[in-house]
Amino acid sequence: MSRVSKILVAMGVTLSAAFAGPALAADKVKMEQLPQPAQQTVKREVGKHKIEAISKTTKNNRVVYDIEWEEADGTNYEMRVRNDGKILKKDTSIF
């Protein structure tokens, strides 16, 4: 590989990393996989409604859980919870 080619490849890798932003990793998880404080928050907020999805996301080395559910009146909710059970976001959504 020529010197110019190596430089161009290095520049491409650097630019790709710069524009990609922080890596996100989302995995579907079950309620039992959440830490106890997060489980308690979810149970309190969701009540007896059916949970549609729970995903675990890592961003900037922090783990959060996104929970989606539908209430009896058809309203869809989405909530983001930290490991310690603190609610970061909760609102109605369309999913």
C-alpha positions as CSV (number, residue, x, y, z in Angstrom):
1,M,0.0,0.0,0.0
2,S,1.4,3.4,-1.0
3,R,2.0,6.2,1.5
4,V,-0.8,8.2,0.0
5,S,-3.2,5.3,0.3
6,K,-2.3,4.8,3.9
7,I,-2.9,8.4,4.7
8,L,-6.3,8.4,2.9
9,V,-7.4,5.3,4.8
10,A,-6.4,6.8,8.1
11,M,-8.3,10.0,7.3
12,G,-11.4,8.0,6.4
13,V,-11.3,6.1,9.6
14,T,-10.8,9.3,11.6
15,L,-13.6,11.1,9.9
16,S,-15.9,8.1,10.3
17,A,-15.3,8.0,14.0
18,A,-15.7,11.7,14.4
19,F,-19.1,11.8,12.7
20,A,-20.5,8.6,14.1
21,G,-20.9,10.1,17.6
22,P,-21.1,8.0,20.8
23,A,-21.9,4.4,20.2
24,L,-25.4,3.1,21.1
25,A,-26.2,-0.5,21.9
26,A,-29.8,-1.5,22.4
27,D,-30.8,-4.9,23.5
28,K,-34.3,-6.3,24.2
29,V,-34.4,-7.5,27.8
30,K,-36.9,-9.0,30.2
31,M,-38.3,-7.4,33.4
32,E,-36.3,-9.9,35.5
33,Q,-33.1,-8.6,34.0
34,L,-33.5,-5.1,35.3
35,P,-31.9,-4.2,38.6
36,Q,-34.3,-4.2,41.6
37,P,-34.7,-0.4,41.9
38,A,-35.5,-0.2,38.2
39,Q,-38.0,-3.1,38.4
40,Q,-39.7,-1.4,41.3
41,T,-40.1,1.9,39.4
42,V,-41.4,0.1,36.3
43,K,-44.0,-1.9,38.4
44,R,-45.1,1.2,40.2
45,E,-45.5,3.3,37.0
46,V,-46.9,0.6,34.6
47,G,-49.2,-1.1,37.2
48,K,-51.1,-4.0,35.7
49,H,-50.9,-2.8,32.1
50,K,-49.1,-5.0,29.6
51,I,-45.5,-4.0,28.8
52,E,-44.9,-3.9,25.1
53,A,-41.1,-3.7,25.1
54,I,-38.1,-3.2,27.3
55,S,-34.8,-2.3,25.9
56,K,-31.4,-1.7,27.5
57,T,-29.3,1.0,26.0
58,T,-25.8,2.0,26.7
59,K,-24.8,5.6,25.9
60,N,-21.7,7.4,27.2
61,N,-21.0,4.4,29.5
62,R,-24.4,4.7,31.2
63,V,-27.1,2.1,31.1
64,V,-30.7,3.1,30.8
65,Y,-33.9,1.1,30.2
66,D,-36.7,2.1,27.8
67,I,-40.1,0.7,28.6
68,E,-43.1,0.9,26.4
69,W,-46.7,0.0,27.4
70,E,-50.3,0.7,26.5
71,E,-52.9,1.6,29.1
72,A,-56.6,0.5,29.0
73,D,-57.7,3.7,27.3
74,G,-55.3,3.0,24.4
75,T,-52.7,5.6,25.4
76,N,-49.2,4.5,24.7
77,Y,-46.5,5.4,27.1
78,E,-42.7,5.4,26.9
79,M,-40.4,5.8,29.9
80,R,-36.7,5.8,30.4
81,V,-35.3,4.6,33.7
82,R,-31.8,4.5,35.2
83,N,-30.3,1.5,37.0
84,D,-31.1,3.1,40.3
85,G,-34.8,3.5,39.4
86,K,-34.8,7.2,38.7
87,I,-37.2,8.2,35.8
88,L,-35.3,10.2,33.2
89,K,-38.3,10.6,30.9
90,K,-41.9,9.6,30.7
91,D,-44.4,10.6,28.1
92,T,-47.1,9.5,25.8
93,S,-45.9,8.2,22.4
94,I,-47.0,6.6,19.2
95,F,-45.2,3.3,18.6
